[in-house]
Each structure stands twice: as structure tokens, then as C-alpha cells.
């Protein structure tokens, strides 16, 4: 998104780039909500961390131990492929 903003800003100016980026984000959100799909480029480890942080804030107990998390397969090339 940042590269898109910088590219448009260089050609058309800051205000036009801000509106173009806002429109791009709006269209992206609309497609995600209407098709009920996950964001294709989401990083699994980041999503898992944010989900766990929300669970802890909601009062779920701490998970202790050495179990691998849901994002483990993303870090191993053979499993990711």
C-alpha cells in the first residue's frame, strides 16, 4: 500500500494519492466482507499473535509449554509449499 501511495503521490500529488489509497482500502474491505474470504496476503504469524493477544485480553488462560503454534508451518519451506 505504501508503494502505491508513493507512486501516485509522485505523479499526481499528496491529496490525490490519499484519496486513491482510501478508495483502494475501501474496495478491498468491501470484497473481503461480501465474499467472506480471508485476506490473501495476511502473515499467519502476525494474525496468530494478534488473535492470542485478544484472547488474553478477553480473559482466556495463559498457554504454557513448548507446543508449536499455528504459524509454525509457514516458517518451514517444505511445509509451506
N, C-alpha and C positions, 0 to 999 in steps of 0.2 A: 504494500500500500504506500509506503514511504517513497519508493522509487517512482510509482505512478504520480504521486503528488509533485515530486521534484521535477519530473519530466514535463508535466503540464504547466507548472509554475514558470519554468524556463521559457516556454513558448507563449503563454497567454497571461501570466501574472498570478499573483497570490490569491486574489479573491476568486477568480475563475477556477483555479486549482482546488480551492477549499470546497466550492460548490460541487465540482466534479467528483471529488473524493466522497463527499457526503452522499451524493447520488449513488455512487458505486457501492458504498456500505449499505444504503437503504435497499438497493436491488438485491444484494447478497443476502441480507436478512429476510427479505420477502421470499426469496427462493428457498431458503432453509426452512422457513416456517410453513410454506404452502406444500412443499414436497416432503416435509417431515424427515429430513435426512441430516446426518451429521456433517460438519464442515470437513471437506476432503483433506485439507492441508493442516488439520489440527495435530499438534505434537502430543502423542499419548502420555508421555511422562508429565508434561505440564498439565494436561487435563486431569490425570490421576492425582497430582499434588493438590490442585485446586478443589477437586471433589473431596479429598481427605480433609483438607482444611475446613471445608464447610461442614463435614460430618462431625469433626471435633468441636466446632462452634455450636453445633446443634445438640451436643451432649453425649455422643456415642463414646464408648470406652476406648482407651488407647490400645493400639495393637502392638504388642511386644514380641520380639523374636526375630529370626533370620529368614523368614519366608520371602520369596521373591514377589515383587509387586506386579500389577497388571501390565506395566510398561517394559518388563524385562525382555520380552521377545523383540521389541523394537530395537534394542541395542545390540542384538546378535544378528549379524548379517544373514546367516543361513536360515534362521527362523523368520526374519523379516521378509525374505524373498518368498 
